[in-house]
Amino acid sequence: MSNETLTLPSAENVERACEEFDSEINNPDPALSELFTHFPKNTELKHVLLKVASLNAFYSTWIRASTSYSQTDEKYMPTIHDIARHIVDRNVDEALSRGDEAVVTDIAEIKLGMKIRYCYSFATKYCSFHQPDRYAIFDSRVTKYLWQLKKAGGISKFKQQVLWNYPDLKKIIDELRLRYQLQDFSYKKIDKFLYLEGGKLLALGV
């Protein structure tokens, strides 16, 4: 990959990405941020369901609103109702307030009968909207950018599957922040850069 294709992290490029992201006319983040601020706790099912449904709709986290399968069927995937009840049952508020990394896995692992479904990208986003300065986000755009940066020698080598382990994902993003002197930028601001630049790489098919 040429250097012209890959935009390297820098304070200037992150600031530019944040301005571009925030100026998008259909940007759902202000509405989601206000919703999560208005309902900061995760003890009332109706409030959690509203947050889960809104986040899923705006960021296409591929969680079904309902399903025709029963929970005993192998094809059954968790619905927004399953996940909302799961979050309430897990009592995540204290862990979220201190930025505990383990809460991401706690939310992501949904037990349905004898099966465990792993809603990882959703869980990182859900935690991020609660604590944007403490939780990094995982999705296909983040994966694409970090992988291409690694291939270009701009970050330490890693195996792609480690991105699915939240502490490892944060370590890689923390290395990026340190190597490119971006410690003053929150995870949320870094994510806006990764979101836009990863999206460009996905569009190019690299």
N, C-alpha and C positions, 0 to 999 in steps of 0.2 A: 504494500500500500504506500502511495506517495504521501509525503508530508502535506501536500496541498489538500488531500482528501481528509486527513485527520487533523482536527483542530485541537492543539494541545491545551491543557488547563493553564490558566493564568488569571490573575486578578482582573485584568481588563476583559478577558473572554467570559469569565463568570458574571461580571457585572453586565456585560452586553446581553448575555443569555437571560439574566433575570429581568432586564428591561423588556426584552422581546417576549418572554413568557408572560410577564405581568400585563403587557399591553394587548395581548390577544383578546379580541372582542368576546369570544366564547369561552374564556377561561373560567372553569368552575371553582377554582380554589377559594376565591373570596366567599362564595356561598357556603362551601363546605367548612371553611375555617370558622365562619360565624355559627354554623350549626353545631360543630364540635365544641366551640366556646360556650354556647348557650346550654348545651347538655354535656358537661365535662365528666359526669359520673357514668358508671356502667352497671348500675344496680336496678334501674327501671327498664323492663323489657321493651316497652313502647318507645322509649328514647333510643335505646340501643338499636332496635329494629329500624328506626328512622335513619340513624347514622349508617348502618350497614347497607340499607337499600340505596341511599343517596350516593355513597361512595362507590358501590357496585355499578350503579347506573352511569355515573359520570366518568369513571375510569375503567369500565368494561373488565372487571375482574372475573368474569365468566362464572358468576354464581347465579344459580337459577332462582327465579321468584317462586316457582312451585315445580312439582314433578308428578308424573303419572305413575312412577315406580314406587314400590314399597321399600322401606329401609332394609329389608332382607334381600332385595335384588342387587346383584353385582353391578348393575348399571346405575344404581342410585347414587346421586351426588348431593352434597349438602345444599340446602336452600338458604335464602337469607334468613328465614325463620329459625332453621337449625343453628346457624352461626350466631344469631342474636341470642338465642337461649344459651348456647355454649359460652359466650362471652360473659353473660350475667352469672352463670354457674361458676365460672373460674375466678370470680372476685379479683379482677385485674387492677383495680384502681391504685392500690398502694404501690404495686410493682411499676405501673406506668408513671406514677408521680416521681419515682426516683430513677427512671430511665433504665430499668432492669432489662438486659438483653434477652433474658430467658422468657419474658412475657410474649415475645414474638412467636416463639415455638408453641407456647401455651395456647395462644389464640389460633395459630395455624393448624394445629393437630385436632381435627374434629373426629370424634369416635362415633361411628354409626353401627350399632350392633357389634359385630366382631371385626369391622373394618375401620381403618384410620384413613381419612382423607386429609391431604396437606395443602391448605390454602395459604401458601407462603407469601405470594405477592400481595394479596389482600391484607394479610396480617401486618406486613411492614407499612403499608399505606395507612391502615387504621391506627397504628401506633404513632406514625409520623404526624397525622392530623391532631392527635392529642398532645404530642410533644415534638414539634418540628425541629427543635434545636438538639434533640437527643437521639432521634431515630432516623437512620438512613432508609431509603426505599429500594426495593428490588423489583425489577420488571425486565422485559425483553430489551428495552432501550438501554438500561443501565448495563445489562449483561453485554450487549453488543459493543458499547463504548469501552468498557473496561477490558474486554477481551482484545479489541483492536489496539488499545493503548499498550497492553502487554506484548502483543506481537510486534509492535513498533519499538519495543525496548524502553518504553516510557514509564514502566512500572515493573516491580519484581514479577518473576514467573509464578504462575499458579495454575492449577487445574480448574477447568470451568465449573466442575461440579461443586467446588468448595463455596461458590457463590450462594449455594442453596443452604449453607450453614451460616446463620445470621452473625455470630461473632466473627467468623472469617470474612464475611462481606464487609463488616464494619472496619476490620483491620486493613483491608485493601483500600477502602475509601479513606481511612485515616492516613495511610501511607501516601495516597495521592495528595491529600491536603498538606502533609508535611513536605513532601518532595517539591511541590510547586508553590510552597509558601502561601497556602490558603487557609491557615488555621483560624483566621478571623471570619471566615465564611461558615455559616451554619450548614448543617446537613441539608436543610431545605433549599438553600441557595445552590449548593453543589448539585443537588438533584435536578434543579431547573437546567443547569448546564448539561448534565448527563442525559436528561430527557430530550433536549433539543438536538444535541450532537449525536446521540445514539439513534434518534429518529432519522437523521440525515443519512447515517451509515446504513440503516435498514432500507431506506428508500433507494440507495445506490446499489444494494444487493451485495455488499462486500462482506 
